[in-house]
């Protein structure tokens, strides 16, 4: 029996968008797993025979009783995901799925197909007990195990120094609050999407530009790491944080930054449990919460975070998950 981990190959994407899945695959390979690359293409533009041919080619190494752990989503079509898991089953392989993101929990989708796909796998790796519960409410009935952090590989870095600086690294589309923010100053990192090119950030936001996943670790050298998304229009990004494990939390912890997050989020619960920083109900609380943080308190949060950061750097959370799936 051979253990396989999938990885969606999409070289046109920025490195930051690929790191979580790339690290997962690298950790698996280091542990003796085999890589099963899936070359993303716009499958909706091609016929079903082309899709079937791609899947057949990609699954050539799979034999009965092999284990395939699928990193989801691939951002190919529902048809691809349905055919892919059906092909795994037809080869009598065992199959599990790792959720990186689950769109129906963060977007108001009228006819979500994802839950039906999840139900085809033997085991689902979720981010939290809250995500497991929400999926069960949506009709997902299979076995689930939880992985609370995504690992973040890379060289060790010097721990951040104490200050009350707030750092925010992330996807601007999920954070329209950045355009009207007027509270304590924020140092901002990330790529400006096309729709944001003409946006001038408020004076209290200092935009530092975009950095690759390894480079940004050396830019986050003081203060705190903020995790905060908005609900707006048909998008429930903040509500989604009640369930998910944000990759930026792993980034901040690896840089030695204490965390700040919404008190009702899954990462907020971990911050409280492991004493990793502050939780707030609203961004308007930032100034008051930060004002009274002492260097001693900061170092305590850092010390607790350093234990997790060491695990993240060595792939401990992924290895634990893979070991559970393989036995």
Secondary structure as the mmCIF struct_conf table of DSSP 4:
data_model
#
loop_
_struct_conf.conf_type_id
_struct_conf.id
_struct_conf.beg_label_comp_id
_struct_conf.beg_label_asym_id
_struct_conf.beg_label_seq_id
_struct_conf.end_label_comp_id
_struct_conf.end_label_asym_id
_struct_conf.end_label_seq_id
STRN STRN1 UNK A 3 UNK A 9
TURN_TY1_P TURN_TY1_P1 UNK A 11 UNK A 12
BEND BEND1 UNK A 13 UNK A 13
HELX_RH_AL_P HELX_RH_AL_P1 UNK A 15 UNK A 30
TURN_TY1_P TURN_TY1_P2 UNK A 31 UNK A 32
HELX_LH_PP_P HELX_LH_PP_P1 UNK A 33 UNK A 33
STRN STRN2 UNK A 34 UNK A 39
HELX_RH_3T_P HELX_RH_3T_P1 UNK A 43 UNK A 45
BEND BEND2 UNK A 46 UNK A 46
HELX_RH_AL_P HELX_RH_AL_P2 UNK A 48 UNK A 58
TURN_TY1_P TURN_TY1_P3 UNK A 59 UNK A 61
TURN_TY1_P TURN_TY1_P4 UNK A 64 UNK A 65
STRN STRN3 UNK A 67 UNK A 72
BEND BEND3 UNK A 75 UNK A 76
HELX_RH_AL_P HELX_RH_AL_P3 UNK A 78 UNK A 90
TURN_TY1_P TURN_TY1_P5 UNK A 91 UNK A 92
STRN STRN4 UNK A 94 UNK A 99
BEND BEND4 UNK A 100 UNK A 100
HELX_RH_3T_P HELX_RH_3T_P2 UNK A 103 UNK A 105
TURN_TY1_P TURN_TY1_P6 UNK A 106 UNK A 106
STRN STRN5 UNK A 107 UNK A 107
BEND BEND5 UNK A 110 UNK A 111
HELX_RH_AL_P HELX_RH_AL_P4 UNK A 114 UNK A 118
TURN_TY1_P TURN_TY1_P7 UNK A 119 UNK A 120
BEND BEND6 UNK A 121 UNK A 122
STRN STRN6 UNK A 123 UNK A 126
BEND BEND7 UNK A 127 UNK A 127
HELX_RH_AL_P HELX_RH_AL_P5 UNK A 129 UNK A 137
TURN_TY1_P TURN_TY1_P8 UNK A 138 UNK A 139
BEND BEND8 UNK A 142 UNK A 142
STRN STRN7 UNK A 143 UNK A 146
BEND BEND9 UNK A 149 UNK A 149
BEND BEND10 UNK A 154 UNK A 154
HELX_LH_PP_P HELX_LH_PP_P2 UNK A 158 UNK A 160
STRN STRN8 UNK A 161 UNK A 169
BEND BEND11 UNK A 170 UNK A 170
HELX_RH_3T_P HELX_RH_3T_P3 UNK A 172 UNK A 174
HELX_RH_3T_P HELX_RH_3T_P4 UNK A 176 UNK A 179
TURN_TY1_P TURN_TY1_P9 UNK A 180 UNK A 180
BEND BEND12 UNK A 183 UNK A 184
STRN STRN9 UNK A 186 UNK A 189
BEND BEND13 UNK A 190 UNK A 190
HELX_RH_3T_P HELX_RH_3T_P5 UNK A 194 UNK A 196
TURN_TY1_P TURN_TY1_P10 UNK A 197 UNK A 198
HELX_LH_PP_P HELX_LH_PP_P3 UNK A 199 UNK A 202
TURN_TY1_P TURN_TY1_P11 UNK A 203 UNK A 204
STRN STRN10 UNK A 205 UNK A 207
HELX_RH_AL_P HELX_RH_AL_P6 UNK A 213 UNK A 217
TURN_TY1_P TURN_TY1_P12 UNK A 218 UNK A 219
STRN STRN11 UNK A 222 UNK A 227
STRN STRN12 UNK A 231 UNK A 232
TURN_TY1_P TURN_TY1_P13 UNK A 233 UNK A 234
STRN STRN13 UNK A 235 UNK A 236
HELX_RH_AL_P HELX_RH_AL_P7 UNK A 237 UNK A 240
TURN_TY1_P TURN_TY1_P14 UNK A 241 UNK A 243
HELX_RH_AL_P HELX_RH_AL_P8 UNK A 247 UNK A 255
TURN_TY1_P TURN_TY1_P15 UNK A 256 UNK A 256
HELX_LH_PP_P HELX_LH_PP_P4 UNK A 257 UNK A 257
STRN STRN14 UNK A 258 UNK A 262
TURN_TY1_P TURN_TY1_P16 UNK A 263 UNK A 264
BEND BEND14 UNK A 265 UNK A 265
HELX_RH_AL_P HELX_RH_AL_P9 UNK A 266 UNK A 274
TURN_TY1_P TURN_TY1_P17 UNK A 275 UNK A 275
STRN STRN15 UNK A 277 UNK A 280
BEND BEND15 UNK A 281 UNK A 282
HELX_RH_3T_P HELX_RH_3T_P6 UNK A 283 UNK A 285
HELX_RH_AL_P HELX_RH_AL_P10 UNK A 286 UNK A 291
TURN_TY1_P TURN_TY1_P18 UNK A 292 UNK A 292
HELX_RH_AL_P HELX_RH_AL_P11 UNK A 295 UNK A 313
TURN_TY1_P TURN_TY1_P19 UNK A 314 UNK A 315
HELX_RH_AL_P HELX_RH_AL_P12 UNK A 316 UNK A 326
#
